[in-house]
Amino acid sequence: MSVDVPRRIVLLRHAKADWPQVPDHERPLAERGRKDAPAAGRWLAGAGVAPDLTLCSTAARARETWKLFAPELPERPRTVYDERLYEATLGELIAVINGTDDAVKDLMLVGHNPAVHALADALAGASDGDTRERMNRGGYPTSSLAVLSLSGDWKAVEHGSARLVAFWSPQS
């Protein structure tokens, strides 16, 4: 693919999780999370963003979020459950993106804070309107989505290489 291929990255923080007496990796969604996840999917579908590939954390709350989110999309993208997204650092998330096949035009990550918020903030060298301010003001609540646009190969994604074009939160 050419270096100027337009691409998008969609960053979804998992929906609100419950706190039962289980290991952190196995925490299920809370009732609010089960309501917010489909709403987030409807927003993304309404925004006209259709990921080609979704990489989802293996944590129960992320998998459950994705299972409630995905049916709201016009077409379900190929999905890979990736253990690297659980407890990932900012650098590890960038490495995951850098390893994406260039045949993928729009990539979605379903993950966890603080890394998802840090990734959105770090990649956004610019933003449309007040999107960055809205994203940072609320602390990237559960079920929030950031959409970033960029041009070029996935291996070239780095700090400041994208534009934050949209941010949605169930609280907004």
N, C-alpha and C positions, 0 to 999 in steps of 0.2 A: 504494500500500500504506500501511497505517497506520503511525504512528511507532513503535508498540510490537511490530512484527513480530519474533519471535525468529529470530535468524540465528546461523550458525556460520562461523568461519574455520578452515580446516585448513592448517597450515604444514608442508610436507615439505621437509626438506633433502635434496638429491640423495644417492644412494647413493655408496659409496666409489669414487673414481675412480683410474685408473692414471695414471702419469706418463711416457708415451712422448714421443718427440721430435716433438711436434705443437704447434700453437698452443693456448693454454689453452682457447679456446672449443671445440676439437675433441677434448679429452681423453675417452676412453671409460671405461666402468666397469671396475673391477678385478673379479676373481673374487668376492671377498667382497661387493662391491656388487651383483653379479648374483644373489647368494643373499639379501641383506638386503632388496632392493627388494620382492620378492613377499611376504616376511614382514611388511613394513610394511603392504602392501595387505590382507593377511589380518587384521592387527590392526584396521585401520580398519573393515573390513567387519564384524568381530566386535563392534566398538563401536557398530554401528548408525548410523554416520555415512555419508551418501550425498550427496556434493557434486553440485550442479546444474551447476556450471561449474568447470573447472580451467584456471588460467592457468599455463603452464609456460615456464620459461626456454628460450631457443633453443640453449643450450649442449648439446653432444652428451651429456654425462653426465646432464643433467637430462632430456632427451628419452628417453634409454635407461632411466632410472629410471622414468619415467612409463609407458613401454611394458611394463615388467615388473610394475609396481604395479597398473595399471588392470584387467587381467584378473581380479584377485582380488576386485574389487568386484561386487556383485550386478548393477549396471547401470553401464555406462561413461558418465560425464558428458560434456557438450559440452566439447571441449578447444580451447584457443587457445594457440598457441606465441607468446609475447610477448617480443620482444627487450629490452623495458624491464626485465625481471627479471634479466638478466645484468649483473653488476656494479652492481646497484641499491643505492642508499643507503636508510636507514630512511625518510627523507622521500619518496623516490620510490615505495617500496612502499606507503606510506599513500596517496599520490596515486592509485596504481593501484586500490587498494581503494575509495577515494572515488569513482572513476569507474565502478564496477560498476553495472549496471542493477539497479534495485530489485526486478525480477521474480525475481532470483536469491536463493534463501533461504540456501543453503550454498555457500560459495566455498572453493576450494582453490588454494593457490599452491605451485608446485614451484620452489624456488630454491636460493640459495647462502648460505653464511655469509661474513661475519659478519652480513649484513642479516637473514636469516631469524630468527636468535636474537634480534637486537636488536628486531625487530618483535614477536615473541612477548612479550618482556619489557616492551616499551613499552606495548603494548595492554592487558596484564594489570593492571588496576587492583585486581583481587582474584584469588584462586585457591582451588581446592578442595583441602583437605588439604595434603599436602606436594608438590603438583605443581610449584610454582614452584621450590622448593628442589631437587627432583630435576632439573628442567630446567637450572637454573643450575650445579649441582654438576658435571655431566658435560660442560658446554660445548657442548651441542647437537650430538652426534655425527652423522655421516652416516647417512641413512635415518631420522632421528628425526622424530617427528610431534608437533605441539602442536595441540590443539583448543581454540578460544576461543569463548565464547558472548557474544552481545550482543543488544540490542534497538534498533530504529530503522533509519533509512536508512543506506545505505553511505556517503553523503556526510558523515555525522556521526561516522564512525569516527575516533578520535584517541587520543592517549596516555591510558591509563587507562580507556578506554570499554568494555573487554571483561573477561570472567572466564575465566581459564585453568582449564578443566574436566578436561583430560586431557593427559598427556605420555607418549609411548612412545619407547623407544630399543632397538635390537637388542642393546645391551650391558646392558639392565636385566633 
